[in-house]
Structures are given as structure tokens and as C-alpha cells.
Amino acid sequence: MNQEIERAYSDPMYIALEAAHGIAFHHGLGLDKMAVVRRYLSVPAIKQYAERAFTKSNMAIVGSGVSHSDLTKYTGDFFADVASGPALSSSSSNYYGGESRNWSPNGNSIVIAYPGSGDGPNLKPEFTVLSYLLGGEPTIKWSSGNGVLNKALEKYPGIKIESKHINYADVGLLYVGLSGKASVLKEAGKTVVEGINALANVKEEDVKRAIQIAKFDILSAAEENSLSMELAGQSVISSGKLPQIEETIKGIEGVTLDTIKKVRTFAVIKYT
């Protein structure tokens, strides 16, 4: 556990993104996902939580490339002794917003985040398309990328950018993250804000390009058994339904320039 914490906190982007969650949601999703407050951890506390969490109501068994009869057999063999119990519940998350500045000896990062959409019935695919429209890690090696922000940051070599929409059960977070040398990061941040504010003038062909890239990534992820099975299990536990790739792709394809502009609620943001 200590090694995992040390590895995570050696990454300035991780620190900035966790701080953004804290400012955005305060409690629940705003709490650090690493066990950094060790004084509250003890063997009895972990055991007590395991007894509440690892029950039939909180588990989903997902198989890939295995017959239903075999899956049923091994589920019975290995999980027959799992206790029954109520499903864990949590309160809905609220978005607050604000600003946070943190010191790190391991580098420099800036995260600019906005409220997004939740998963399942709360999912709004336009937020996913918007993250691809902004840009981030290029899909082609040695390319700067085709996103709005990729083009804007070409004059800042060495700056790493990522733009993602993280969707949780009932809420989401759309963020843009920058990492690099402090000497150029501040100016690069100003350029990013200008690019975000310029989304009011985004063109339809840019939206269509973002949709195609989003579809490609979704279909590629669905082919990875470990990732797709994890997403399937999470969906079954949270909503009782298996995620349908066809429905996800259909939702992505239904995004238009008008829907993008409707969720672009950033108006004009200031950067200091």
C-alpha cells in the first residue's frame, strides 16, 4: 500500500487531478482514492468493511469465452460461502467547484475541470465527444494531435496534455490536464483557457472528427477482455444492467454541433 501511494504521489498530474476532485465534490468522490490517512486503518476496520462489502448483493460474476455451465459451476464452487447482506449505498454527489494550489517536489501540473454527466441512464455522450474535441494524447505517433487544444499548444514543446470525461454513477468530471516545465506551463495554461473559450465557434467537421475518434477508442476498449469485463461488472452492480456497446456507439453518433454547444456551459473563464 505504501509503495502504491508513493508511486501515485510521484506523479504531479495525479496530485492535481485528485485536488480537482476534492474541490469539485468535497466528500465522497472528493476524497482521495488512496489510503493516505493511515491512522484510521487497522486490521479490525478492514475486516469489518470486508464483511459489509463482500456480500452477494455487492458482487457480479462476469465471464468471457467460457460456457455458462462452467461459469455457474465454478461460481458455486468458489463463491458458495459468500454471505448475504444489504447492498452498500452512498449519497449522491454534488458539484461545488473552486480553486486549489498544491506544492509537489515531483513536477508541475494544471487541471481545469467542469461538471460532466454520470453513467448508465445519466450518461450524456456529448461530454465524451467534447473531451475528444478538446484533444489530448494523439492517436498517431509523432503527431501533435487534431484536438482544439493540441493545435493551440504546438508552440509549447514538452507540454503534455490530456482531456478526459470521467463518468461515475450519478455525476461526471470533464477535465483538461497539463504537465511540463513551470517556465512554460503558465503560458500554456492561458492558451488552453483561450482554446476552451473559443469552443463557442467550433465547426461541425471538428465535431464529426471527434465522434470518429471516440467511436474507435470505445470499440478498441470493448475488445480488451479484462477492461470490458470490469466495466460490465461495475454496470451490473450499479444499475443491474449489462452495458451495450451498440447503444453507446449510437449515442455517440447522435451528438451534433448543437448538443455540443448546449453542454459547453463554460461561458468565459478567467485564468490567473
Sequence and secondary structure as in RCSB ss.txt:
>XXXX:A:sequence
MNQEIERAYSDPMYIALEAAHGIAFHHGLGLDKMAVVRRYLSVPAIKQYAERAFTKSNMAIVGSGVSHSDLTKYT
GDFFADVASGPALSSSSSNYYGGESRNWSPNGNSIVIAYPGSGDGPNLKPEFTVLSYLLGGEPTIKWSSGNGVLN
KALEKYPGIKIESKHINYADVGLLYVGLSGKASVLKEAGKTVVEGINALANVKEEDVKRAIQIAKFDILSAAEEN
SLSMELAGQSVISSGKLPQIEETIKGIEGVTLDTIKKVRTFAVIKYT
>XXXX:A:secstr
 HHHHHHHTT HHHHHHHHHHHHHHSSGGGS SS   GGG  HHHHHHHHHHHSSGGG     SSS HHHHHHHH
HHHHTT                       TT  EEEEEEE   SGGG  HHHHHHHHHH  S SSTT   SSHHH
HHTTTSTT EEEEEEEE SS EEEEEEEES HHHHHHHHHHHHHHHHGGGG  HHHHHHHHHHHHHHHHHHHT H
HHHHHHHHHHHHHHSS   HHHHHHHHHT  HHHHHHH TT S    
